Amino acid sequence: MTLPPATPTIAEIAREVGVSAPTVSKVLNGRADVAAGTRSRVEAALESHGYRRRRSAPPPAGTGLVDLVFHRLGSPWSMEIIRGVESAAAEARTSVILSELGGEHRPPRTWLDTTLARPPVGVLLVASRLTDPQQRQLTSRSIPFAVIDTDGEPPANVPTVGSDNWNGGLAAARHLLELGHLRIAGIAGPADMLCSRARMDGFRTALEGAGRSLDPALVRSGNFEVESGYAAGRELLDRPDRPTGIFAGSDMQAIGALRAAQELGLRVPDDVSVVGYDDLPLAQWTAPPLTTVRQPLREMGTTAARMVLDLAAGRTPTAPGVNLATELVVRESTAPPPA
C-alpha cells in the first residue's frame, strides 16, 4: 500500500527555499518583517506542498477572536449581522473584531497580513470572499473561515450562510399582483451582488408567471442605501405613467422611495404601494410602516459564527451550506392601486 507523502517540516521548507526556519515561521505567523520577494517564495513553497499547520488546542475561553469582515460597514443591515455574530461569540466566550474593505469584495494583502499576525480563531466574510491563495494561506494556518451572503456563486468547499433571496423577490411581486397592481417598478441593488440579482430574478419570475413582463423603463439600480432609493423613486414617480407599486431591493432603498413619494405629493399606499426587503427594526417605524420581505439577518450571523467556532474546535458543521427562509411581512405601505 502506498502511503501519502508526509507533510514537510518548517525546516525542510526553509532548506528548499534557501531561507532560515525562523523566516518561514515569520511568514506563517503573518509577520511584516519579511521581504516581499522572500515572502512570495515561502508562500509558493507552502502552497505547493499543501502545508497545513497542526491544529493547536482551542484558546482558553475569553481569549479567542473572530474576525468579522464586511465589504462595507455602517448600515442598519450590517448591525443586524453583527448582533447575530456577537450572540454566538458570547456563548463561546469569544470576542469579535470588525474589518471593513471599503466597498471591495476581495480582501487586500494588508488585511491578510494583519489577520495572520493576530491570528483569529476564525474568519467570517460578509458579501465578500477570499481568493484561492488567501484560502490556502488561512487553511495552512488552521484558521477556519465561512461566508455570509456571498457576493457571487457560493465558493466550492467553503461554508456559507445565506437566505432565499429569489423566493423573497417572488413573494414581493406576488403580493403587489394580488392587490391588483399592474404597473410595478423595481429598484435593484448592486448588479455585482448575487443577492441583488436573485431578488430581481424572483420578482421578474412572479410577473412573468402572471402573464406580465417587467417594463425595463420601470427598473432602476444602485446600491442598497437610502439615497439610491430616493433618486430612483424620484425618477419613477415623476413620470406621467408612474407605477402604482414599487419593489425595492432593501428597506433603506424603500425608505428613500417613501421620501420621494412624499416630496412629489403622493400618498403611500393610496397613490403608490412600496415593498422593501430585509425587515430591519426601523421598517415598522416608517410612515406608514413598511411592508417588506424579512430575511433573518441575526440568525444568519449566529449560524455562520457557530460554524466557524465549531471548525475551530475541530468539529464538523452539520451542513456546509445553509440557506435560511424569507417571509413577507405585510404592514401599511401596500394597498390596492387607485381606481
Secondary structure as a PSIPRED ss2 file (coil, helix, strand):
# PSIPRED VFORMAT (PSIPRED V4.0)

   1 M C   1.000  0.000  0.000
   2 T C   1.000  0.000  0.000
   3 L C   1.000  0.000  0.000
   4 P C   1.000  0.000  0.000
   5 P C   1.000  0.000  0.000
   6 A C   1.000  0.000  0.000
   7 T C   1.000  0.000  0.000
   8 P C   1.000  0.000  0.000
   9 T C   1.000  0.000  0.000
  10 I H   0.000  1.000  0.000
  11 A H   0.000  1.000  0.000
  12 E H   0.000  1.000  0.000
  13 I H   0.000  1.000  0.000
  14 A H   0.000  1.000  0.000
  15 R H   0.000  1.000  0.000
  16 E H   0.000  1.000  0.000
  17 V H   0.000  1.000  0.000
  18 G C   1.000  0.000  0.000
  19 V C   1.000  0.000  0.000
  20 S C   1.000  0.000  0.000
  21 A H   0.000  1.000  0.000
  22 P H   0.000  1.000  0.000
  23 T H   0.000  1.000  0.000
  24 V H   0.000  1.000  0.000
  25 S H   0.000  1.000  0.000
  26 K H   0.000  1.000  0.000
  27 V H   0.000  1.000  0.000
  28 L H   0.000  1.000  0.000
  29 N C   1.000  0.000  0.000
  30 G C   1.000  0.000  0.000
  31 R C   1.000  0.000  0.000
  32 A C   1.000  0.000  0.000
  33 D C   1.000  0.000  0.000
  34 V C   1.000  0.000  0.000
  35 A C   1.000  0.000  0.000
  36 A H   0.000  1.000  0.000
  37 G H   0.000  1.000  0.000
  38 T H   0.000  1.000  0.000
  39 R H   0.000  1.000  0.000
  40 S H   0.000  1.000  0.000
  41 R H   0.000  1.000  0.000
  42 V H   0.000  1.000  0.000
  43 E H   0.000  1.000  0.000
  44 A H   0.000  1.000  0.000
  45 A H   0.000  1.000  0.000
  46 L H   0.000  1.000  0.000
  47 E H   0.000  1.000  0.000
  48 S H   0.000  1.000  0.000
  49 H C   1.000  0.000  0.000
  50 G C   1.000  0.000  0.000
  51 Y C   1.000  0.000  0.000
  52 R C   1.000  0.000  0.000
  53 R C   1.000  0.000  0.000
  54 R C   1.000  0.000  0.000
  55 R C   1.000  0.000  0.000
  56 S C   1.000  0.000  0.000
  57 A C   1.000  0.000  0.000
  58 P C   1.000  0.000  0.000
  59 P C   1.000  0.000  0.000
  60 P C   1.000  0.000  0.000
  61 A C   1.000  0.000  0.000
  62 G C   1.000  0.000  0.000
  63 T C   1.000  0.000  0.000
  64 G C   1.000  0.000  0.000
  65 L E   0.000  0.000  1.000
  66 V E   0.000  0.000  1.000
  67 D E   0.000  0.000  1.000
  68 L E   0.000  0.000  1.000
  69 V E   0.000  0.000  1.000
  70 F E   0.000  0.000  1.000
  71 H C   1.000  0.000  0.000
  72 R C   1.000  0.000  0.000
  73 L C   1.000  0.000  0.000
  74 G C   1.000  0.000  0.000
  75 S C   1.000  0.000  0.000
  76 P H   0.000  1.000  0.000
  77 W H   0.000  1.000  0.000
  78 S H   0.000  1.000  0.000
  79 M H   0.000  1.000  0.000
  80 E H   0.000  1.000  0.000
  81 I H   0.000  1.000  0.000
  82 I H   0.000  1.000  0.000
  83 R H   0.000  1.000  0.000
  84 G H   0.000  1.000  0.000
  85 V H   0.000  1.000  0.000
  86 E H   0.000  1.000  0.000
  87 S H   0.000  1.000  0.000
  88 A H   0.000  1.000  0.000
  89 A H   0.000  1.000  0.000
  90 A H   0.000  1.000  0.000
  91 E H   0.000  1.000  0.000
  92 A C   1.000  0.000  0.000
  93 R C   1.000  0.000  0.000
  94 T C   1.000  0.000  0.000
  95 S E   0.000  0.000  1.000
  96 V E   0.000  0.000  1.000
  97 I E   0.000  0.000  1.000
  98 L E   0.000  0.000  1.000
  99 S E   0.000  0.000  1.000
 100 E E   0.000  0.000  1.000
 101 L C   1.000  0.000  0.000
 102 G C   1.000  0.000  0.000
 103 G C   1.000  0.000  0.000
 104 E C   1.000  0.000  0.000
 105 H C   1.000  0.000  0.000
 106 R C   1.000  0.000  0.000
 107 P C   1.000  0.000  0.000
 108 P C   1.000  0.000  0.000
 109 R H   0.000  1.000  0.000
 110 T H   0.000  1.000  0.000
 111 W H   0.000  1.000  0.000
 112 L H   0.000  1.000  0.000
 113 D H   0.000  1.000  0.000
 114 T H   0.000  1.000  0.000
 115 T H   0.000  1.000  0.000
 116 L H   0.000  1.000  0.000
 117 A H   0.000  1.000  0.000
 118 R C   1.000  0.000  0.000
 119 P C   1.000  0.000  0.000
 120 P C   1.000  0.000  0.000
 121 V C   1.000  0.000  0.000
 122 G E   0.000  0.000  1.000
 123 V E   0.000  0.000  1.000
 124 L E   0.000  0.000  1.000
 125 L E   0.000  0.000  1.000
 126 V E   0.000  0.000  1.000
 127 A C   1.000  0.000  0.000
 128 S C   1.000  0.000  0.000
 129 R C   1.000  0.000  0.000
 130 L C   1.000  0.000  0.000
 131 T C   1.000  0.000  0.000
 132 D H   0.000  1.000  0.000
 133 P H   0.000  1.000  0.000
 134 Q H   0.000  1.000  0.000
 135 Q H   0.000  1.000  0.000
 136 R H   0.000  1.000  0.000
 137 Q H   0.000  1.000  0.000
 138 L H   0.000  1.000  0.000
 139 T H   0.000  1.000  0.000
 140 S H   0.000  1.000  0.000
 141 R C   1.000  0.000  0.000
 142 S C   1.000  0.000  0.000
 143 I C   1.000  0.000  0.000
 144 P C   1.000  0.000  0.000
 145 F E   0.000  0.000  1.000
 146 A E   0.000  0.000  1.000
 147 V E   0.000  0.000  1.000
 148 I E   0.000  0.000  1.000
 149 D C   1.000  0.000  0.000
 150 T C   1.000  0.000  0.000
 151 D C   1.000  0.000  0.000
 152 G C   1.000  0.000  0.000
 153 E C   1.000  0.000  0.000
 154 P C   1.000  0.000  0.000
 155 P C   1.000  0.000  0.000
 156 A C   1.000  0.000  0.000
 157 N C   1.000  0.000  0.000
 158 V C   1.000  0.000  0.000
 159 P C   1.000  0.000  0.000
 160 T E   0.000  0.000  1.000
 161 V E   0.000  0.000  1.000
 162 G E   0.000  0.000  1.000
 163 S E   0.000  0.000  1.000
 164 D C   1.000  0.000  0.000
 165 N H   0.000  1.000  0.000
 166 W H   0.000  1.000  0.000
 167 N H   0.000  1.000  0.000
 168 G H   0.000  1.000  0.000
 169 G H   0.000  1.000  0.000
 170 L H   0.000  1.000  0.000
 171 A H   0.000  1.000  0.000
 172 A H   0.000  1.000  0.000
 173 A H   0.000  1.000  0.000
 174 R H   0.000  1.000  0.000
 175 H H   0.000  1.000  0.000
 176 L H   0.000  1.000  0.000
 177 L H   0.000  1.000  0.000
 178 E H   0.000  1.000  0.000
 179 L H   0.000  1.000  0.000
 180 G C   1.000  0.000  0.000
 181 H C   1.000  0.000  0.000
 182 L C   1.000  0.000  0.000
 183 R C   1.000  0.000  0.000
 184 I E   0.000  0.000  1.000
 185 A E   0.000  0.000  1.000
 186 G E   0.000  0.000  1.000
 187 I E   0.000  0.000  1.000
 188 A E   0.000  0.000  1.000
 189 G C   1.000  0.000  0.000
 190 P C   1.000  0.000  0.000
 191 A C   1.000  0.000  0.000
 192 D C   1.000  0.000  0.000
 193 M C   1.000  0.000  0.000
 194 L H   0.000  1.000  0.000
 195 C H   0.000  1.000  0.000
 196 S H   0.000  1.000  0.000
 197 R H   0.000  1.000  0.000
 198 A H   0.000  1.000  0.000
 199 R H   0.000  1.000  0.000
 200 M H   0.000  1.000  0.000
 201 D H   0.000  1.000  0.000
 202 G H   0.000  1.000  0.000
 203 F H   0.000  1.000  0.000
 204 R H   0.000  1.000  0.000
 205 T H   0.000  1.000  0.000
 206 A H   0.000  1.000  0.000
 207 L H   0.000  1.000  0.000
 208 E H   0.000  1.000  0.000
 209 G H   0.000  1.000  0.000
 210 A C   1.000  0.000  0.000
 211 G C   1.000  0.000  0.000
 212 R C   1.000  0.000  0.000
 213 S C   1.000  0.000  0.000
 214 L C   1.000  0.000  0.000
 215 D C   1.000  0.000  0.000
 216 P H   0.000  1.000  0.000
 217 A H   0.000  1.000  0.000
 218 L H   0.000  1.000  0.000
 219 V E   0.000  0.000  1.000
 220 R E   0.000  0.000  1.000
 221 S E   0.000  0.000  1.000
 222 G C   1.000  0.000  0.000
 223 N C   1.000  0.000  0.000
 224 F C   1.000  0.000  0.000
 225 E C   1.000  0.000  0.000
 226 V H   0.000  1.000  0.000
 227 E H   0.000  1.000  0.000
 228 S H   0.000  1.000  0.000
 229 G H   0.000  1.000  0.000
 230 Y H   0.000  1.000  0.000
 231 A H   0.000  1.000  0.000
 232 A H   0.000  1.000  0.000
 233 G H   0.000  1.000  0.000
 234 R H   0.000  1.000  0.000
 235 E H   0.000  1.000  0.000
 236 L H   0.000  1.000  0.000
 237 L H   0.000  1.000  0.000
 238 D C   1.000  0.000  0.000
 239 R C   1.000  0.000  0.000
 240 P C   1.000  0.000  0.000
 241 D C   1.000  0.000  0.000
 242 R C   1.000  0.000  0.000
 243 P C   1.000  0.000  0.000
 244 T C   1.000  0.000  0.000
 245 G E   0.000  0.000  1.000
 246 I E   0.000  0.000  1.000
 247 F E   0.000  0.000  1.000
 248 A E   0.000  0.000  1.000
 249 G C   1.000  0.000  0.000
 250 S C   1.000  0.000  0.000
 251 D H   0.000  1.000  0.000
 252 M H   0.000  1.000  0.000
 253 Q H   0.000  1.000  0.000
 254 A H   0.000  1.000  0.000
 255 I H   0.000  1.000  0.000
 256 G H   0.000  1.000  0.000
 257 A H   0.000  1.000  0.000
 258 L H   0.000  1.000  0.000
 259 R H   0.000  1.000  0.000
 260 A H   0.000  1.000  0.000
 261 A H   0.000  1.000  0.000
 262 Q H   0.000  1.000  0.000
 263 E H   0.000  1.000  0.000
 264 L C   1.000  0.000  0.000
 265 G C   1.000  0.000  0.000
 266 L C   1.000  0.000  0.000
 267 R C   1.000  0.000  0.000
 268 V C   1.000  0.000  0.000
 269 P C   1.000  0.000  0.000
 270 D C   1.000  0.000  0.000
 271 D C   1.000  0.000  0.000
 272 V C   1.000  0.000  0.000
 273 S E   0.000  0.000  1.000
 274 V E   0.000  0.000  1.000
 275 V E   0.000  0.000  1.000
 276 G E   0.000  0.000  1.000
 277 Y E   0.000  0.000  1.000
 278 D E   0.000  0.000  1.000
 279 D C   1.000  0.000  0.000
 280 L C   1.000  0.000  0.000
 281 P H   0.000  1.000  0.000
 282 L H   0.000  1.000  0.000
 283 A H   0.000  1.000  0.000
 284 Q H   0.000  1.000  0.000
 285 W H   0.000  1.000  0.000
 286 T C   1.000  0.000  0.000
 287 A C   1.000  0.000  0.000
 288 P C   1.000  0.000  0.000
 289 P C   1.000  0.000  0.000
 290 L C   1.000  0.000  0.000
 291 T E   0.000  0.000  1.000
 292 T E   0.000  0.000  1.000
 293 V E   0.000  0.000  1.000
 294 R E   0.000  0.000  1.000
 295 Q C   1.000  0.000  0.000
 296 P C   1.000  0.000  0.000
 297 L H   0.000  1.000  0.000
 298 R H   0.000  1.000  0.000
 299 E H   0.000  1.000  0.000
 300 M H   0.000  1.000  0.000
 301 G H   0.000  1.000  0.000
 302 T H   0.000  1.000  0.000
 303 T H   0.000  1.000  0.000
 304 A H   0.000  1.000  0.000
 305 A H   0.000  1.000  0.000
 306 R H   0.000  1.000  0.000
 307 M H   0.000  1.000  0.000
 308 V H   0.000  1.000  0.000
 309 L H   0.000  1.000  0.000
 310 D H   0.000  1.000  0.000
 311 L H   0.000  1.000  0.000
 312 A H   0.000  1.000  0.000
 313 A C   1.000  0.000  0.000
 314 G C   1.000  0.000  0.000
 315 R C   1.000  0.000  0.000
 316 T C   1.000  0.000  0.000
 317 P C   1.000  0.000  0.000
 318 T C   1.000  0.000  0.000
 319 A C   1.000  0.000  0.000
 320 P C   1.000  0.000  0.000
 321 G E   0.000  0.000  1.000
 322 V E   0.000  0.000  1.000
 323 N E   0.000  0.000  1.000
 324 L E   0.000  0.000  1.000
 325 A C   1.000  0.000  0.000
 326 T C   1.000  0.000  0.000
 327 E E   0.000  0.000  1.000
 328 L E   0.000  0.000  1.000
 329 V E   0.000  0.000  1.000
 330 V C   1.000  0.000  0.000
 331 R C   1.000  0.000  0.000
 332 E C   1.000  0.000  0.000
 333 S C   1.000  0.000  0.000
 334 T C   1.000  0.000  0.000
 335 A C   1.000  0.000  0.000
 336 P C   1.000  0.000  0.000
 337 P C   1.000  0.000  0.000
 338 P C   1.000  0.000  0.000
 339 A C   1.000  0.000  0.000
